[in-house]
Amino acid sequence: MDKILRINMSGANGPEINTVSLGEYKGLGGRAMTSTIVAKEVPPTCHALSAENKLVIAPGLLSGSAAAMSGRISVGCKSPLTGGIKEANSGGQPSQVLARLGYAAIVLEGKPKDDTLYKVVITKDDVSISPANELKMHGNYDLVEKMKTQYGDKIACISIGQAGEMKLGAASIAFTDMELRPTRHAGRGGVGAVMGAKGVKVIVLDDTGTAMRQPKNPDAFKEANKAFVAGLRKHPVTGQGLPAYGTNVLTNVVNEAGGYPTFNFKQGQFEGASKISGEAQAELENTRGGEGSATHGCHRGCVIRCSGTFFDKNGRFVTKQPEYETVWAHGGNCGIDDLDAIALIDRMDDDFGVDTIEMGATIAVAMDAGLAKFGDAEAAIRLVKEVGQGTPLGRILGSGAAVTGRVFGVERIPVVKGQSMPAYDPRAVQGMGVTYATTTMGADHTAGYAVTANLLSVGGTVDPLKPQGQVELSRNLQIATTAIDATGMCLFIAFAILDQPDTFQSLIDLINGFTGLSMTADDVTNLGKSILIHERNFNKAAGLTAAHDRLPDYFKNEPLSPHKITFNVSDEELDQVFNF
C-alpha cells in the first residue's frame, strides 16, 4: 500500500481524481491512518456534512496479506452524531481488496455543487467516477445486485443506503462479505451521512490481476502467523464459544450478570433472553440452513468465524447472523424475544444503511415515548420501515436516539456525546461505563471492552459492580484497542492476547515479519497512545470538554435491578483516564 486515492468532489468540472504518495502518512493503517488524516486535515469546528469534512477509508496495516484476522477496515471523519472525531470499523472483503490494489486510503473531499450522485470504480489499472443518479434511493441489497450484474461477481463494494443519501445521523456504510452481500457495516457515528454528503453512492473494487501483499521477512511472518492462529484456536472464547454460537453467546452471560439493558435501560435482565440467546440462535440456524450455518467468517482469512447465516422458516436467506449487539438492540432492549423479527429488522437496517445499535436504542426510546409498546415486534418493524421510506417520522428516528428523545420529550436517553450505548448497562458493568463516558468515539463498547475482566475473567478480574480498578482497566483497553484497529486485526483477537502472552508475542512477531520493523510491546502501546492523543486533541478543538466525558445523570441516580446499583465511578476518576 504505497499510495492514497484522493477524490475531490468540489472540482470545477466535476469530481477530480488524484493519486498521491503516502508522504507523512507512510507506515500508517486502519485507525492510525483515518484519525491522523482527519486530525491534520479537517477543521475541528466544521459542520460534519460540509465540504470541509473528509471521509477517509483505510485498510489495516496487515490487510491484503496472508495474516489471519487482518481484514478489518476503518472509516474516519468528523461525526455528524457526536460532533467529534470518528473511526467506525467493519469486516467484509473491501479491506483485503483495497490493500491488494495498493491503496493505503481513499479520501473523499469537498462536496458536489448539485445533487448528482456518483459511482466510483477502482481496478488495478484505473480509477473512474461517473454520475449514477439511476441508483438514487436504492437499498444496499438491490444496489449490490446491480453492481454484480454490471461488473461481475469478483468485485467488492462499499456503499450507502437510503439513510446515507438522506444524511441521517444513524447512517452506516456497507461493506460486502465473501458472498458479495452488503452485510458488514461501519455503523457508528453517522459515517454513512458523510459519504452521502460527498455525493458518493458506491465504490466498486476489482482486484483482478493483483497479488497478495508480501512480507518483508517471509519465514518469520509465516512462523508467527502459524503460532498466532494456534493461539486463537487454543483460547476457549476464540476457539470454541465464538465459532459455535457467535457473538450472541453473550446474551445469557450478560443477562445472568444483571447487565443486560432491558426496556430502554430500565432493568438489567430480560425474561425472554433464553429465546434470543446465541445457543437458541445457533440451533435455529443449523436446523434451517444445515449444520454449519451458525459458523461463518465475515472476510477471507478469518479463523474465529463468529458469524453465521440466518434463513427463514422456508430456508430462504434473510441476513447474516444477527450479532449480540443487534439482537440486544432490537430484542431485549425493546422487549422483543422473536429471532425472526429481529433478523428481519437486521436485514432492513443493512438494506437502508443504518447502525443496528443506534436504531435499536432509538426504537426503545420511541417506545418509551409511547410510539409503540415494548414487546411489539410488528410496531418496531413498521418504525424501521419509516426510516427507509424517508417519512418525517423516519427521518427523526434515523437521526438517532438523542434526536428522537429530544423530539418526543423522553428523559431516559442512553447516549454519550450523542451516540447510543450498546448492550451492557454501565451500572452493572462499570468498566464499560468508564469506556462509554470517556472514549473519543461517543458511547462505544469496542473502544475499550471492559467486559473482558468485568464479566469473563479474561486478562484478569475486576469486580463489575464496584468502581475500584475500572479506570485503569478501561484506559489500558482503550490504548490496546486503538493499536489493534490500526493493524486491520479483528478486535476479538483481544481475548487470546490478553490471556496468552505467547499469542500476544506472536502478533508482534507477525507485524515485524510483515513490515520489517522491530516493534516491542511498548511500541504497540505507544502507537495506541499516539492515536488517542490525535483524537483527543481534535475533540478538544471541536469544543468537547470533560463535561462531555460523562454518563447521563440517571445512571448515577436510578438503581438498576437486580443488583439495585448505580454507576459509582466519580467524575474526578473519569478525568484520570487519559493521564498516561
LUMRORO-594172 format. One record per residue (C-alpha): z, x, y. Coordinates in steps of 0.001 Angstrom, whole numbers, plus 500000, padded with zeros to 6 digits. Each point is the difference from the previous one (the first is absolute). Example, Ala and Ser with C-alpha at 12.3 -4.5 7.8 and 13.67 -1.06 7.14 Angstrom:
% LUMRORO-594172
507800512300495500 499340501370503440 
This chain:
% LUMRORO-594172
500000500000500000 498691502095502835 498986497450502628 501030496914501945 497709497039500569 500427498536503466 498312496712500887 500146499056503662 499534496238500239 499695500228503804 496742501948500080 497636499131502831 497256499070497546 502245498734497233 502318501794497584 499680503772499940 500558502065496851 501322503531500295 501069502281497148 502301502785501175 501935502874498486 503696499630499239 501074502302502802 503728499669500701 500307497431497179 499092502460497265 502260499812496967 501190496462500681 499569496981497777 501203496424499681 502868499079502300 500125503503501455 496409499520501153 500299496430501273 503276500457501865 498973503325501544 496692498636501306 501616496824501339 502853501950501610 497619502458501683 497115497695500957 501293496456500570 501810499113503245 503366498672498769 500103497223502605 496491498687499321 499417496491498666 499579500242496244 496765497984500085 498496501953502884 497264502634500004 502647502705500510 501549499453496580 498468501769497007 499877499065496341 500311503014497700 499249499773496270 500954503118498049 500059500891496294 502890502110498796 500012503777499842 499406499897496219 497711496950499890 496623500463498358 501398502631497639 501166499777496393 503629499820501134 501689497027498350 501230497186502285 498182501424503051 497863497010500990 502052498444502774 498536499655503494 501613499729503443 498961497838502942 501446500807503405 499922498542503509 502251498518502627 501294496834498355 499359496611501609 503024498731498078 502635502642500821 498675501528503227 500583503432498483 498142502387497734 498887498721496612 499056501478496655 499038497432497372 499389501265496488 497706498706497255 498750500728496534 496501499254498754 496915502175499649 499016500804503618 502398502940500395 498450501897497089 496469499095501066 500462500865503676 501556503354499080 497122500863497663 497610499167502840 501746502782501927 501744497957502701 503625500705500854 500004496964502287 497981497195501515 500949499285503609 498857496730501584 500148500319503788 499181497824502983 498997496363499823 496671498111499871 498751498530503261 499350496633498337 501050498103496876 497489501692497685 501458500793496595 498973503235498268 499609501486496529 500375503733499322 498353501646496985 500940503553498975 498183502032497333 499887503734499302 496847500247502116 500489497551502839 502259497785502086 498580496827501493 501416497119501992 498177496737500540 500680496459501278 501251497669497284 500638496706501737 498965498197496832 503336501128498535 502136498334502648 503015498084498659 499233500937496409 502992500553497760 500409503379498351 498951498807496549 496712498479501154 499375502961502280 500399502551497200 497689497997497730 497336500138502713 500465503768500355 499761500409496220 496744498027499945 498589502121502797 501247503474499062 500790499840496277 503229500138498053 500759503724500460 501325499560503521 503469499563501483 500760497777502983 502462499916502889 499956496604501708 501747497262501944 500133496284499389 500179497123502452 503453501029501263 498755503408501112 497060498474501839 502416497647501779 502177503046500826 503152498443498557 503185502041499794 500343499623496218 496415501118499307 499492502616497294 497156502314498989 498668499568496454 499090502870497673 498090499285496814 501477500837496609 498349501543496930 498300496684499233 498638499789503559 502325497169501008 501766499907503402 503486499954498473 501589503034501667 501153499734503591 501331502090502836 502083496993500862 502686500779502482 499984500037503777 496812498089500758 497594502876499369 497311497447499067 500174498586503520 499231503441501431 496990500374497688 498902496548501184 500444501043503621 497696502952499283 497356497551498784 499731501491496505 499908497517497115 499399502364497088 499589503685499176 497917500594496867 500555503322498217 497577501429497440 500876503404498543 497014500179497637 498995503633499609 503347501442501052 502420501978497846 503742500031499469 501836502136502552 500864503335498423 503355501843500216 500379503464501467 501863501119496888 498583497999497063 502307501342497294 503196499489501983 498801496558501100 499166498897496462 503325501204498622 501980498343502810 498089496721499620 500757499931496280 503706500601500599 500071497435502828 498459497286497812 502431500823497189 502892499616502416 498776496600501181 499626498778496424 503433501302499053 501904498072502679 501157496507498927 498792498342503227 496541501590500313 499459500415496270 501348496697498688 501186497347502465 497122500035502491 497172500226497418 501444497137497934 501079497561502710 498511501243503260 501922500186503253 501252496473499346 502380501509497441 502340500126503007 500402496222500346 502746499610497412 501580503311501044 500263499182503713 500916496365499361 502830501036497693 501208502427502671 500191497152502516 497459501582502343 497031497658499387 499330498249503334 499687496263499348 499159497053502290 499138502246502954 502840502480499417 502722497338499691 501308501141496607 499680502990497701 499105498338496718 497254497582498930 500636497545497196 496355500113498885 499707503807499933 499561500232496223 496927497743500187 498194502412502333 501406503288498714 497928502947498856 500852499212496402 498796496406500313 496919501083501931 498992502674497475 500380497562497103 497816497449501799 497324502581500892 499827501423496490 499780496512498509 497216498831502301 497989503187500350 500710501783496761 502454502754499151 499961502718502645 499177497691502909 503393500737501526 499270503749500159 497302501270502345 499447502743502574 499146499301503621 497781503096500166 498483502568497662 502431502787499260 503044497697499900 502202500704496974 502884497664500861 497732496906499893 502468497576501571 497397497376500837 498471497315497801 497543497098499987 500965496366500541 497884497299498372 500346496235500319 500725497722497025 496274499881499219 499678503780499841 498275500404503378 500868502900502289 502199498990502935 501371503204501502 501496503349499163 503534499810498674 502083498800502970 502407502780500897 503756499677500323 499992499584503778 497204497411499785 501745498005497258 503202500061502038 498341499172503329 498087496983498756 502494499280497225 503759500323500347 500001500333503780 498219496632500198 501903498490497060 496859499926497808 500258500845496284 496379499345498940 498041503159499123 496656498186500134 500665498816503551 501136503479501026 496878501582498474 497750497516501806 501654500816503320 499656503720499242 496275499437499423 499714498182503341 501943502710501808 497612502648498656 496961497887500800 501037499086503548 501316503541500515 503699499542500777 503101501929498970 501746498159497155 503459501092501198 499390498839503572 498432496727498879 502763499186497514 502677500708502580 498079497913502510 499680497007497662 503769500171499346 500652499989503760 497630497021500309 501958498242497242 503208500719501898 498319498359502999 499266496865497988 496241500430499582 500503499779496236 502856499792497526 501267503010498104 498603499891496485 496864498045500947 497215502177498611 497197497654501022 501217499995503589 500135503813499991 496416500119498728 498884497611502762 501685502132502670 498276503183498797 496656498165499953 500545499214503679 499917503754500680 496631500438498297 498606497005501863 501129501362503350 501657496780501149 502481500216502878 502886499811497513 498253502550497790 499690502439502878 503720499656500717 500919500606496370 497507502850499717 501697501707502927 503080500608497860 503586498912499601 501226501120503424 497373497972501863 500402496999497690 503776500031500422 499724500111503785 497449497198500107 502088497684497819 503449500949501283 501392501630496877 503022502276500371 499871501671496583 496943502256500308 500251502992497624 498031502602501953 500486503437501527 497631501122502744 498088496760499380 499291500729496315 501407497959497121 502549501362497573 498976500356496343 501808498876496866 503449501577500326 502751498406502064 501526502757502160 503489498566499578 499997500542496232 497809503138500038 501353501723503094 497902503138499647 496912497842500359 501556498508503122 500188503481501525 496340500606499147 498908496601501369 501830500664503264 498989503569500661 496583500717498502 497235500594502511 497984497299498238 502048496840500517 501800498433497022 498313501829497109 501454500589496537 497561502786499139 501109502121502967 503282500934498315 500513498214496714 503805500052499736 499863497619497027 499725503210497949 503634501022500451 501359496616501123 498938498020496919 498195502187497472 502174503155499956 496888502114500520 500653503259501853 503731499224500015 502080496923500727 501059498516503343 501985496746499986 497589497379501396 502797497871501474 501679502714502066 498772501847503100 501092503436498788 497115502319499140 497238497613501035 498838501923503084 499616503263498099 498240498195497139 497510498275502279 499402503143502077 499162502121496966 497762497336498509 498137499435503269 499254503717500231 498875500238496371 497921496844500150 498143501162503089 499005503207498218 498882498090496884 497859497731502191 498221503092501303 498921501127496526 498347496753498897 502540499694497201 501365496611498964 503538499413501250 501149499138496491 499932503662499018 503282500138501947 501926498584497051 499087502978497832 500222502727502629 503420498803501206 501469500078496496 498096502921498469 499978503290501966 497311501416497716 497681497091500867 500574500596503706 499139503661499489 496855498951498120 498957497963503041 500465503007502277 498094502183497528 497243497382499932 499655500071503783 500014503800500043 497500500260497164 497619497717501840 500378501347503535 500686503652499265 503186499786502057 503471501182498976 502054497019501086 503672499683499071 502276496959499863 501113500837503544 496379499986501157 499537496496498579 503134498873501835 498801501573503240 496635498256499638 501755496627499783 502174500819502991 497059501102502142 498128496752499363 503068497913500812 500455501919503257 496422499149501027 500635496350499176 503361499830501760 498581501612503136 497135497497500062 502362497051499629 502277501301502735 497046500361502366 498879496489499023 503339498640501215 501963499694496765 503639501033500323 503148500171497879 500398496284500657 496906499417497860 501589501893497090 502196497028499168 500087497065497603 500149496443501359 503583499046500838 500343497388497270 499986502710497343 503204501295501601 501506496546500521 498975497847497003 501546500988496631 497520499974497134 500869498340496725 500922500830497293 501770503082501403 500994498323503296 499104503198501836 498378500908503310 498037503102501018 502687502527500879 498196503175501066 500915500472503652 497551500462502859 501474503449500594 499199500981496418 496460498604500259 499409502234502986 500739503050497821 497148499449497516 497555502319501767 502473502712500915 498339502575497781 
